[in-house]
Amino acid sequence: MMRVAVDMALCQTHAQCVFAAPEVFSLDEDDELVYDATPDGADQRALDEAVRACPVQAIVVDWD
């Protein structure tokens, strides 16, 4: 099972993850980041790109 975690204390909502992996990350109506912590069938390359794209390195993906 894959697990995604975002340190919301670090996140500055640059939304680069949203562009890289929109099936996992999105912005709500208040422009706050929301994400699927256990995305079934998410594109591994897209998630890797989201991790790399985060300017504050707030995203961790565990590939159990």
Predicted model as a PDB file, atoms N, CA, C, CB and O in Angstrom, pLDDT in the B-factor column:
MODEL        1                                                                  
ATOM      1  N   MET A   1       0.840  -1.184   0.000  1.00 82.00           N  
ATOM      2  CA  MET A   1       0.000   0.000   0.000  1.00 82.00           C  
ATOM      3  C   MET A   1       0.886   1.250   0.000  1.00 82.00           C  
ATOM      4  CB  MET A   1      -0.956  -0.003   1.223  1.00 82.00           C  
ATOM      5  O   MET A   1       1.892   1.308   0.708  1.00 82.00           O  
ATOM      6  N   MET A   2       0.514   2.212  -0.774  1.00 90.00           N  
ATOM      7  CA  MET A   2       1.220   3.473  -0.879  1.00 90.00           C  
ATOM      8  C   MET A   2       0.593   4.474   0.088  1.00 90.00           C  
ATOM      9  CB  MET A   2       1.188   4.008  -2.335  1.00 90.00           C  
ATOM     10  O   MET A   2      -0.629   4.545   0.223  1.00 90.00           O  
ATOM     11  N   ARG A   3       1.457   5.255   0.766  1.00 96.00           N  
ATOM     12  CA  ARG A   3       0.965   6.280   1.683  1.00 96.00           C  
ATOM     13  C   ARG A   3       1.632   7.610   1.361  1.00 96.00           C  
ATOM     14  CB  ARG A   3       1.228   5.880   3.157  1.00 96.00           C  
ATOM     15  O   ARG A   3       2.839   7.690   1.134  1.00 96.00           O  
ATOM     16  N   VAL A   4       0.820   8.628   1.350  1.00 97.00           N  
ATOM     17  CA  VAL A   4       1.297   9.982   1.091  1.00 97.00           C  
ATOM     18  C   VAL A   4       1.081  10.801   2.358  1.00 97.00           C  
ATOM     19  CB  VAL A   4       0.562  10.627  -0.139  1.00 97.00           C  
ATOM     20  O   VAL A   4       0.019  10.744   2.976  1.00 97.00           O  
ATOM     21  N   ALA A   5       2.100  11.560   2.731  1.00 98.00           N  
ATOM     22  CA  ALA A   5       1.975  12.455   3.877  1.00 98.00           C  
ATOM     23  C   ALA A   5       2.523  13.825   3.485  1.00 98.00           C  
ATOM     24  CB  ALA A   5       2.727  11.885   5.126  1.00 98.00           C  
ATOM     25  O   ALA A   5       3.540  13.934   2.800  1.00 98.00           O  
ATOM     26  N   VAL A   6       1.836  14.846   3.927  1.00 98.00           N  
ATOM     27  CA  VAL A   6       2.283  16.221   3.707  1.00 98.00           C  
ATOM     28  C   VAL A   6       2.397  16.888   5.069  1.00 98.00           C  
ATOM     29  CB  VAL A   6       1.298  17.010   2.765  1.00 98.00           C  
ATOM     30  O   VAL A   6       1.448  16.894   5.853  1.00 98.00           O  
ATOM     31  N   ASP A   7       3.562  17.446   5.338  1.00 98.00           N  
ATOM     32  CA  ASP A   7       3.754  18.196   6.571  1.00 98.00           C  
ATOM     33  C   ASP A   7       3.100  19.556   6.357  1.00 98.00           C  
ATOM     34  CB  ASP A   7       5.288  18.333   6.948  1.00 98.00           C  
ATOM     35  O   ASP A   7       3.679  20.443   5.730  1.00 98.00           O  
ATOM     36  N   MET A   8       1.902  19.709   6.877  1.00 96.00           N  
ATOM     37  CA  MET A   8       1.131  20.929   6.648  1.00 96.00           C  
ATOM     38  C   MET A   8       1.745  22.139   7.359  1.00 96.00           C  
ATOM     39  CB  MET A   8      -0.306  20.730   7.114  1.00 96.00           C  
ATOM     40  O   MET A   8       1.422  23.278   7.021  1.00 96.00           O  
ATOM     41  N   ALA A   9       2.620  21.909   8.332  1.00 97.00           N  
ATOM     42  CA  ALA A   9       3.328  23.014   8.965  1.00 97.00           C  
ATOM     43  C   ALA A   9       4.380  23.601   8.019  1.00 97.00           C  
ATOM     44  CB  ALA A   9       3.987  22.545  10.273  1.00 97.00           C  
ATOM     45  O   ALA A   9       4.716  24.783   8.104  1.00 97.00           O  
ATOM     46  N   LEU A  10       4.897  22.756   7.114  1.00 97.00           N  
ATOM     47  CA  LEU A  10       5.872  23.215   6.122  1.00 97.00           C  
ATOM     48  C   LEU A  10       5.213  23.720   4.844  1.00 97.00           C  
ATOM     49  CB  LEU A  10       6.833  22.096   5.786  1.00 97.00           C  
ATOM     50  O   LEU A  10       5.718  24.642   4.204  1.00 97.00           O  
ATOM     51  N   CYS A  11       4.098  23.123   4.476  1.00 97.00           N  
ATOM     52  CA  CYS A  11       3.439  23.433   3.205  1.00 97.00           C  
ATOM     53  C   CYS A  11       3.097  24.922   3.122  1.00 97.00           C  
ATOM     54  CB  CYS A  11       2.161  22.583   3.037  1.00 97.00           C  
ATOM     55  O   CYS A  11       2.519  25.500   4.042  1.00 97.00           O  
ATOM     56  N   GLN A  12       3.472  25.524   1.990  1.00 96.00           N  
ATOM     57  CA  GLN A  12       3.177  26.935   1.745  1.00 96.00           C  
ATOM     58  C   GLN A  12       2.211  27.099   0.568  1.00 96.00           C  
ATOM     59  CB  GLN A  12       4.477  27.712   1.475  1.00 96.00           C  
ATOM     60  O   GLN A  12       2.032  28.200   0.047  1.00 96.00           O  
ATOM     61  N   THR A  13       1.600  26.003   0.166  1.00 96.00           N  
ATOM     62  CA  THR A  13       0.589  25.967  -0.890  1.00 96.00           C  
ATOM     63  C   THR A  13       1.083  26.578  -2.196  1.00 96.00           C  
ATOM     64  CB  THR A  13      -0.654  26.690  -0.435  1.00 96.00           C  
ATOM     65  O   THR A  13       0.383  27.363  -2.835  1.00 96.00           O  
ATOM     66  N   HIS A  14       2.297  26.204  -2.581  1.00 97.00           N  
ATOM     67  CA  HIS A  14       2.804  26.600  -3.901  1.00 97.00           C  
ATOM     68  C   HIS A  14       2.064  25.841  -5.001  1.00 97.00           C  
ATOM     69  CB  HIS A  14       4.329  26.343  -4.002  1.00 97.00           C  
ATOM     70  O   HIS A  14       2.031  26.273  -6.154  1.00 97.00           O  
ATOM     71  N   ALA A  15       1.477  24.714  -4.633  1.00 97.00           N  
ATOM     72  CA  ALA A  15       0.632  23.889  -5.506  1.00 97.00           C  
ATOM     73  C   ALA A  15       1.374  23.204  -6.641  1.00 97.00           C  
ATOM     74  CB  ALA A  15      -0.447  24.728  -6.083  1.00 97.00           C  
ATOM     75  O   ALA A  15       0.748  22.780  -7.613  1.00 97.00           O  
ATOM     76  N   GLN A  16       2.674  23.087  -6.544  1.00 98.00           N  
ATOM     77  CA  GLN A  16       3.422  22.361  -7.570  1.00 98.00           C  
ATOM     78  C   GLN A  16       3.021  20.890  -7.599  1.00 98.00           C  
ATOM     79  CB  GLN A  16       4.931  22.492  -7.325  1.00 98.00           C  
ATOM     80  O   GLN A  16       3.033  20.265  -8.659  1.00 98.00           O  
ATOM     81  N   CYS A  17       2.668  20.336  -6.449  1.00 98.00           N  
ATOM     82  CA  CYS A  17       2.215  18.951  -6.376  1.00 98.00           C  
ATOM     83  C   CYS A  17       0.888  18.767  -7.113  1.00 98.00           C  
ATOM     84  CB  CYS A  17       2.072  18.515  -4.914  1.00 98.00           C  
ATOM     85  O   CYS A  17       0.644  17.716  -7.706  1.00 98.00           O  
ATOM     86  N   VAL A  18       0.050  19.771  -7.074  1.00 98.00           N  
ATOM     87  CA  VAL A  18      -1.245  19.714  -7.757  1.00 98.00           C  
ATOM     88  C   VAL A  18      -1.032  19.592  -9.260  1.00 98.00           C  
ATOM     89  CB  VAL A  18      -2.096  20.967  -7.431  1.00 98.00           C  
ATOM     90  O   VAL A  18      -1.733  18.835  -9.931  1.00 98.00           O  
ATOM     91  N   PHE A  19      -0.070  20.332  -9.783  1.00 98.00           N  
ATOM     92  CA  PHE A  19       0.240  20.262 -11.214  1.00 98.00           C  
ATOM     93  C   PHE A  19       0.876  18.924 -11.576  1.00 98.00           C  
ATOM     94  CB  PHE A  19       1.172  21.411 -11.615  1.00 98.00           C  
ATOM     95  O   PHE A  19       0.613  18.378 -12.647  1.00 98.00           O  
ATOM     96  N   ALA A  20       1.718  18.392 -10.679  1.00 98.00           N  
ATOM     97  CA  ALA A  20       2.438  17.148 -10.966  1.00 98.00           C  
ATOM     98  C   ALA A  20       1.560  15.907 -10.823  1.00 98.00           C  
ATOM     99  CB  ALA A  20       3.633  17.025 -10.050  1.00 98.00           C  
ATOM    100  O   ALA A  20       1.683  14.969 -11.610  1.00 98.00           O  
ATOM    101  N   ALA A  21       0.677  15.896  -9.826  1.00 97.00           N  
ATOM    102  CA  ALA A  21      -0.139  14.703  -9.544  1.00 97.00           C  
ATOM    103  C   ALA A  21      -1.554  15.116  -9.137  1.00 97.00           C  
ATOM    104  CB  ALA A  21       0.514  13.840  -8.425  1.00 97.00           C  
ATOM    105  O   ALA A  21      -1.930  14.972  -7.973  1.00 97.00           O  
ATOM    106  N   PRO A  22      -2.334  15.624 -10.082  1.00 97.00           N  
ATOM    107  CA  PRO A  22      -3.671  16.121  -9.743  1.00 97.00           C  
ATOM    108  C   PRO A  22      -4.649  15.043  -9.282  1.00 97.00           C  
ATOM    109  CB  PRO A  22      -4.249  16.821 -10.923  1.00 97.00           C  
ATOM    110  O   PRO A  22      -5.691  15.360  -8.708  1.00 97.00           O  
ATOM    111  N   GLU A  23      -4.326  13.778  -9.528  1.00 96.00           N  
ATOM    112  CA  GLU A  23      -5.199  12.707  -9.044  1.00 96.00           C  
ATOM    113  C   GLU A  23      -5.028  12.468  -7.550  1.00 96.00           C  
ATOM    114  CB  GLU A  23      -4.921  11.420  -9.806  1.00 96.00           C  
ATOM    115  O   GLU A  23      -5.835  11.773  -6.932  1.00 96.00           O  
ATOM    116  N   VAL A  24      -3.969  13.049  -6.965  1.00 97.00           N  
ATOM    117  CA  VAL A  24      -3.694  12.876  -5.538  1.00 97.00           C  
ATOM    118  C   VAL A  24      -3.846  14.197  -4.774  1.00 97.00           C  
ATOM    119  CB  VAL A  24      -2.281  12.313  -5.338  1.00 97.00           C  
ATOM    120  O   VAL A  24      -4.359  14.211  -3.655  1.00 97.00           O  
ATOM    121  N   PHE A  25      -3.406  15.291  -5.371  1.00 98.00           N  
ATOM    122  CA  PHE A  25      -3.381  16.588  -4.701  1.00 98.00           C  
ATOM    123  C   PHE A  25      -4.347  17.559  -5.370  1.00 98.00           C  
ATOM    124  CB  PHE A  25      -1.960  17.168  -4.702  1.00 98.00           C  
ATOM    125  O   PHE A  25      -4.526  17.537  -6.588  1.00 98.00           O  
ATOM    126  N   SER A  26      -4.968  18.414  -4.554  1.00 98.00           N  
ATOM    127  CA  SER A  26      -5.835  19.457  -5.098  1.00 98.00           C  
ATOM    128  C   SER A  26      -5.920  20.592  -4.082  1.00 98.00           C  
ATOM    129  CB  SER A  26      -7.259  18.894  -5.435  1.00 98.00           C  
ATOM    130  O   SER A  26      -5.441  20.479  -2.954  1.00 98.00           O  
ATOM    131  N   LEU A  27      -6.536  21.677  -4.508  1.00 98.00           N  
ATOM    132  CA  LEU A  27      -6.785  22.803  -3.616  1.00 98.00           C  
ATOM    133  C   LEU A  27      -8.274  22.886  -3.365  1.00 98.00           C  
ATOM    134  CB  LEU A  27      -6.242  24.137  -4.210  1.00 98.00           C  
ATOM    135  O   LEU A  27      -9.076  22.708  -4.282  1.00 98.00           O  
ATOM    136  N   ASP A  28      -8.648  23.159  -2.118  1.00 97.00           N  
ATOM    137  CA  ASP A  28     -10.065  23.293  -1.801  1.00 97.00           C  
ATOM    138  C   ASP A  28     -10.536  24.720  -2.118  1.00 97.00           C  
ATOM    139  CB  ASP A  28     -10.327  22.946  -0.307  1.00 97.00           C  
ATOM    140  O   ASP A  28      -9.784  25.523  -2.671  1.00 97.00           O  
ATOM    141  N   GLU A  29     -11.762  25.014  -1.768  1.00 97.00           N  
ATOM    142  CA  GLU A  29     -12.350  26.320  -2.094  1.00 97.00           C  
ATOM    143  C   GLU A  29     -11.651  27.478  -1.378  1.00 97.00           C  
ATOM    144  CB  GLU A  29     -13.825  26.323  -1.738  1.00 97.00           C  
ATOM    145  O   GLU A  29     -11.809  28.633  -1.773  1.00 97.00           O  
ATOM    146  N   ASP A  30     -10.880  27.177  -0.328  1.00 96.00           N  
ATOM    147  CA  ASP A  30     -10.117  28.194   0.391  1.00 96.00           C  
ATOM    148  C   ASP A  30      -8.650  28.214  -0.035  1.00 96.00           C  
ATOM    149  CB  ASP A  30     -10.216  27.957   1.889  1.00 96.00           C  
ATOM    150  O   ASP A  30      -7.814  28.842   0.615  1.00 96.00           O  
ATOM    151  N   ASP A  31      -8.347  27.516  -1.136  1.00 95.00           N  
ATOM    152  CA  ASP A  31      -6.979  27.387  -1.657  1.00 95.00           C  
ATOM    153  C   ASP A  31      -6.032  26.719  -0.668  1.00 95.00           C  
ATOM    154  CB  ASP A  31      -6.438  28.749  -2.027  1.00 95.00           C  
ATOM    155  O   ASP A  31      -4.840  27.026  -0.630  1.00 95.00           O  
ATOM    156  N   GLU A  32      -6.572  25.810   0.125  1.00 96.00           N  
ATOM    157  CA  GLU A  32      -5.770  24.988   1.022  1.00 96.00           C  
ATOM    158  C   GLU A  32      -5.534  23.640   0.360  1.00 96.00           C  
ATOM    159  CB  GLU A  32      -6.464  24.817   2.405  1.00 96.00           C  
ATOM    160  O   GLU A  32      -6.408  23.118  -0.333  1.00 96.00           O  
ATOM    161  N   LEU A  33      -4.355  23.081   0.575  1.00 98.00           N  
ATOM    162  CA  LEU A  33      -4.025  21.795  -0.016  1.00 98.00           C  
ATOM    163  C   LEU A  33      -4.831  20.671   0.624  1.00 98.00           C  
ATOM    164  CB  LEU A  33      -2.535  21.518   0.123  1.00 98.00           C  
ATOM    165  O   LEU A  33      -4.938  20.597   1.848  1.00 98.00           O  
ATOM    166  N   VAL A  34      -5.389  19.809  -0.195  1.00 98.00           N  
ATOM    167  CA  VAL A  34      -6.004  18.562   0.249  1.00 98.00           C  
ATOM    168  C   VAL A  34      -5.392  17.452  -0.589  1.00 98.00           C  
ATOM    169  CB  VAL A  34      -7.580  18.596   0.112  1.00 98.00           C  
ATOM    170  O   VAL A  34      -4.994  17.674  -1.732  1.00 98.00           O  
ATOM    171  N   TYR A  35      -5.318  16.251  -0.014  1.00 98.00           N  
ATOM    172  CA  TYR A  35      -4.685  15.152  -0.731  1.00 98.00           C  
ATOM    173  C   TYR A  35      -5.226  13.819  -0.261  1.00 98.00           C  
ATOM    174  CB  TYR A  35      -3.175  15.195  -0.555  1.00 98.00           C  
ATOM    175  O   TYR A  35      -5.772  13.700   0.836  1.00 98.00           O  
ATOM    176  N   ASP A  36      -5.065  12.827  -1.105  1.00 97.00           N  
ATOM    177  CA  ASP A  36      -5.466  11.458  -0.803  1.00 97.00           C  
ATOM    178  C   ASP A  36      -4.268  10.769  -0.160  1.00 97.00           C  
ATOM    179  CB  ASP A  36      -5.949  10.691  -2.095  1.00 97.00           C  
ATOM    180  O   ASP A  36      -3.260  10.542  -0.829  1.00 97.00           O  
ATOM    181  N   ALA A  37      -4.358  10.434   1.114  1.00 97.00           N  
ATOM    182  CA  ALA A  37      -3.241   9.836   1.846  1.00 97.00           C  
ATOM    183  C   ALA A  37      -2.949   8.403   1.424  1.00 97.00           C  
ATOM    184  CB  ALA A  37      -3.523   9.872   3.321  1.00 97.00           C  
ATOM    185  O   ALA A  37      -1.830   7.923   1.604  1.00 97.00           O  
ATOM    186  N   THR A  38      -3.937   7.714   0.867  1.00 96.00           N  
ATOM    187  CA  THR A  38      -3.739   6.336   0.406  1.00 96.00           C  
ATOM    188  C   THR A  38      -4.304   6.182  -1.009  1.00 96.00           C  
ATOM    189  CB  THR A  38      -4.417   5.322   1.381  1.00 96.00           C  
ATOM    190  O   THR A  38      -5.312   5.504  -1.208  1.00 96.00           O  
ATOM    191  N   PRO A  39      -3.660   6.805  -1.975  1.00 94.00           N  
ATOM    192  CA  PRO A  39      -4.195   6.782  -3.343  1.00 94.00           C  
ATOM    193  C   PRO A  39      -4.024   5.411  -3.993  1.00 94.00           C  
ATOM    194  CB  PRO A  39      -3.507   7.849  -4.199  1.00 94.00           C  
ATOM    195  O   PRO A  39      -2.904   4.929  -4.163  1.00 94.00           O  
ATOM    196  N   ASP A  40      -5.117   4.806  -4.345  1.00 88.00           N  
ATOM    197  CA  ASP A  40      -5.098   3.516  -5.036  1.00 88.00           C  
ATOM    198  C   ASP A  40      -4.778   3.737  -6.508  1.00 88.00           C  
ATOM    199  CB  ASP A  40      -6.456   2.777  -4.875  1.00 88.00           C  
ATOM    200  O   ASP A  40      -5.463   4.504  -7.185  1.00 88.00           O  
ATOM    201  N   GLY A  41      -3.760   3.079  -7.000  1.00 85.00           N  
ATOM    202  CA  GLY A  41      -3.445   3.134  -8.411  1.00 85.00           C  
ATOM    203  C   GLY A  41      -2.885   4.449  -8.902  1.00 85.00           C  
ATOM    204  O   GLY A  41      -2.938   4.731 -10.099  1.00 85.00           O  
ATOM    205  N   ALA A  42      -2.348   5.264  -8.002  1.00 87.00           N  
ATOM    206  CA  ALA A  42      -1.762   6.546  -8.415  1.00 87.00           C  
ATOM    207  C   ALA A  42      -0.509   6.300  -9.244  1.00 87.00           C  
ATOM    208  CB  ALA A  42      -1.427   7.427  -7.181  1.00 87.00           C  
ATOM    209  O   ALA A  42       0.199   5.313  -9.045  1.00 87.00           O  
ATOM    210  N   ASP A  43      -0.254   7.195 -10.158  1.00 91.00           N  
ATOM    211  CA  ASP A  43       0.917   7.120 -11.030  1.00 91.00           C  
ATOM    212  C   ASP A  43       2.177   7.402 -10.208  1.00 91.00           C  
ATOM    213  CB  ASP A  43       0.794   8.126 -12.217  1.00 91.00           C  
ATOM    214  O   ASP A  43       2.349   8.505  -9.690  1.00 91.00           O  
ATOM    215  N   GLN A  44       3.047   6.416 -10.093  1.00 92.00           N  
ATOM    216  CA  GLN A  44       4.259   6.550  -9.288  1.00 92.00           C  
ATOM    217  C   GLN A  44       5.151   7.663  -9.824  1.00 92.00           C  
ATOM    218  CB  GLN A  44       5.029   5.227  -9.259  1.00 92.00           C  
ATOM    219  O   GLN A  44       5.735   8.412  -9.041  1.00 92.00           O  
ATOM    220  N   ARG A  45       5.263   7.783 -11.122  1.00 95.00           N  
ATOM    221  CA  ARG A  45       6.100   8.848 -11.695  1.00 95.00           C  
ATOM    222  C   ARG A  45       5.552  10.227 -11.346  1.00 95.00           C  
ATOM    223  CB  ARG A  45       6.195   8.694 -13.220  1.00 95.00           C  
ATOM    224  O   ARG A  45       6.317  11.144 -11.048  1.00 95.00           O  
ATOM    225  N   ALA A  46       4.242  10.374 -11.381  1.00 96.00           N  
ATOM    226  CA  ALA A  46       3.625  11.654 -11.035  1.00 96.00           C  
ATOM    227  C   ALA A  46       3.867  11.990  -9.568  1.00 96.00           C  
ATOM    228  CB  ALA A  46       2.116  11.623 -11.331  1.00 96.00           C  
ATOM    229  O   ALA A  46       4.160  13.137  -9.230  1.00 96.00           O  
ATOM    230  N   LEU A  47       3.744  11.000  -8.705  1.00 95.00           N  
ATOM    231  CA  LEU A  47       3.999  11.238  -7.284  1.00 95.00           C  
ATOM    232  C   LEU A  47       5.463  11.581  -7.026  1.00 95.00           C  
ATOM    233  CB  LEU A  47       3.601  10.014  -6.464  1.00 95.00           C  
ATOM    234  O   LEU A  47       5.761  12.465  -6.223  1.00 95.00           O  
ATOM    235  N   ASP A  48       6.367  10.892  -7.695  1.00 96.00           N  
ATOM    236  CA  ASP A  48       7.782  11.211  -7.562  1.00 96.00           C  
ATOM    237  C   ASP A  48       8.046  12.650  -8.004  1.00 96.00           C  
ATOM    238  CB  ASP A  48       8.636  10.230  -8.385  1.00 96.00           C  
ATOM    239  O   ASP A  48       8.817  13.369  -7.367  1.00 96.00           O  
ATOM    240  N   GLU A  49       7.411  13.062  -9.085  1.00 97.00           N  
ATOM    241  CA  GLU A  49       7.560  14.427  -9.573  1.00 97.00           C  
ATOM    242  C   GLU A  49       6.983  15.425  -8.569  1.00 97.00           C  
ATOM    243  CB  GLU A  49       6.874  14.587 -10.938  1.00 97.00           C  
ATOM    244  O   GLU A  49       7.558  16.495  -8.369  1.00 97.00           O  
ATOM    245  N   ALA A  50       5.868  15.095  -7.942  1.00 98.00           N  
ATOM    246  CA  ALA A  50       5.276  15.971  -6.934  1.00 98.00           C  
ATOM    247  C   ALA A  50       6.223  16.166  -5.754  1.00 98.00           C  
ATOM    248  CB  ALA A  50       3.940  15.400  -6.449  1.00 98.00           C  
ATOM    249  O   ALA A  50       6.375  17.279  -5.250  1.00 98.00           O  
ATOM    250  N   VAL A  51       6.855  15.087  -5.318  1.00 97.00           N  
ATOM    251  CA  VAL A  51       7.822  15.167  -4.214  1.00 97.00           C  
ATOM    252  C   VAL A  51       8.981  16.070  -4.615  1.00 97.00           C  
ATOM    253  CB  VAL A  51       8.345  13.753  -3.824  1.00 97.00           C  
ATOM    254  O   VAL A  51       9.381  16.945  -3.848  1.00 97.00           O  
ATOM    255  N   ARG A  52       9.518  15.864  -5.801  1.00 98.00           N  
ATOM    256  CA  ARG A  52      10.645  16.684  -6.267  1.00 98.00           C  
ATOM    257  C   ARG A  52      10.252  18.144  -6.482  1.00 98.00           C  
ATOM    258  CB  ARG A  52      11.204  16.111  -7.564  1.00 98.00           C  
ATOM    259  O   ARG A  52      11.063  19.043  -6.260  1.00 98.00           O  
ATOM    260  N   ALA A  53       9.029  18.382  -6.906  1.00 98.00           N  
ATOM    261  CA  ALA A  53       8.582  19.738  -7.233  1.00 98.00           C  
ATOM    262  C   ALA A  53       8.283  20.591  -6.008  1.00 98.00           C  
ATOM    263  CB  ALA A  53       7.359  19.671  -8.095  1.00 98.00           C  
ATOM    264  O   ALA A  53       8.248  21.818  -6.105  1.00 98.00           O  
ATOM    265  N   CYS A  54       8.069  19.968  -4.875  1.00 98.00           N  
ATOM    266  CA  CYS A  54       7.720  20.731  -3.668  1.00 98.00           C  
ATOM    267  C   CYS A  54       8.912  21.576  -3.224  1.00 98.00           C  
ATOM    268  CB  CYS A  54       7.273  19.778  -2.520  1.00 98.00           C  
ATOM    269  O   CYS A  54       9.945  21.027  -2.841  1.00 98.00           O  
ATOM    270  N   PRO A  55       8.785  22.898  -3.270  1.00 97.00           N  
ATOM    271  CA  PRO A  55       9.924  23.756  -2.941  1.00 97.00           C  
ATOM    272  C   PRO A  55      10.321  23.723  -1.466  1.00 97.00           C  
ATOM    273  CB  PRO A  55       9.612  25.164  -3.331  1.00 97.00           C  
ATOM    274  O   PRO A  55      11.428  24.136  -1.119  1.00 97.00           O  
ATOM    275  N   VAL A  56       9.440  23.242  -0.601  1.00 98.00           N  
ATOM    276  CA  VAL A  56       9.768  23.184   0.832  1.00 98.00           C  
ATOM    277  C   VAL A  56       9.922  21.737   1.326  1.00 98.00           C  
ATOM    278  CB  VAL A  56       8.679  23.901   1.649  1.00 98.00           C  
ATOM    279  O   VAL A  56      10.069  21.500   2.525  1.00 98.00           O  
ATOM    280  N   GLN A  57       9.887  20.793   0.414  1.00 98.00           N  
ATOM    281  CA  GLN A  57      10.066  19.366   0.718  1.00 98.00           C  
ATOM    282  C   GLN A  57       9.118  18.882   1.810  1.00 98.00           C  
ATOM    283  CB  GLN A  57      11.503  19.099   1.139  1.00 98.00           C  
ATOM    284  O   GLN A  57       9.528  18.229   2.770  1.00 98.00           O  
ATOM    285  N   ALA A  58       7.845  19.217   1.641  1.00 98.00           N  
ATOM    286  CA  ALA A  58       6.823  18.870   2.635  1.00 98.00           C  
ATOM    287  C   ALA A  58       6.159  17.514   2.378  1.00 98.00           C  
ATOM    288  CB  ALA A  58       5.764  19.944   2.665  1.00 98.00           C  
ATOM    289  O   ALA A  58       5.394  17.037   3.216  1.00 98.00           O  
ATOM    290  N   ILE A  59       6.441  16.887   1.226  1.00 98.00           N  
ATOM    291  CA  ILE A  59       5.739  15.662   0.836  1.00 98.00           C  
ATOM    292  C   ILE A  59       6.642  14.439   1.009  1.00 98.00           C  
ATOM    293  CB  ILE A  59       5.252  15.763  -0.624  1.00 98.00           C  
ATOM    294  O   ILE A  59       7.809  14.440   0.616  1.00 98.00           O  
ATOM    295  N   VAL A  60       6.063  13.398   1.609  1.00 97.00           N  
ATOM    296  CA  VAL A  60       6.747  12.115   1.750  1.00 97.00           C  
ATOM    297  C   VAL A  60       5.816  11.042   1.221  1.00 97.00           C  
ATOM    298  CB  VAL A  60       7.155  11.832   3.239  1.00 97.00           C  
ATOM    299  O   VAL A  60       4.628  11.020   1.545  1.00 97.00           O  
ATOM    300  N   VAL A  61       6.370  10.141   0.395  1.00 95.00           N  
ATOM    301  CA  VAL A  61       5.605   9.010  -0.120  1.00 95.00           C  
ATOM    302  C   VAL A  61       6.285   7.740   0.377  1.00 95.00           C  
ATOM    303  CB  VAL A  61       5.513   9.036  -1.694  1.00 95.00           C  
ATOM    304  O   VAL A  61       7.485   7.548   0.183  1.00 95.00           O  
ATOM    305  N   ASP A  62       5.504   6.879   1.020  1.00 93.00           N  
ATOM    306  CA  ASP A  62       5.988   5.587   1.510  1.00 93.00           C  
ATOM    307  C   ASP A  62       5.432   4.519   0.581  1.00 93.00           C  
ATOM    308  CB  ASP A  62       5.560   5.328   3.012  1.00 93.00           C  
ATOM    309  O   ASP A  62       4.216   4.373   0.453  1.00 93.00           O  
ATOM    310  N   TRP A  63       6.305   3.785  -0.057  1.00 82.00           N  
ATOM    311  CA  TRP A  63       5.897   2.789  -1.074  1.00 82.00           C  
ATOM    312  C   TRP A  63       5.810   1.386  -0.478  1.00 82.00           C  
ATOM    313  CB  TRP A  63       6.889   2.789  -2.258  1.00 82.00           C  
ATOM    314  O   TRP A  63       6.271   0.441  -1.117  1.00 82.00           O  
ATOM    315  N   ASP A  64       5.248   1.207   0.705  1.00 75.00           N  
ATOM    316  CA  ASP A  64       5.117  -0.123   1.333  1.00 75.00           C  
ATOM    317  C   ASP A  64       4.751  -1.182   0.359  1.00 75.00           C  
ATOM    318  CB  ASP A  64       4.099  -0.097   2.419  1.00 75.00           C  
ATOM    319  O   ASP A  64       4.606  -2.344   0.736  1.00 75.00           O  
TER     320      ASP A  64                                                      
ENDMDL                                                                          
END                                                                             
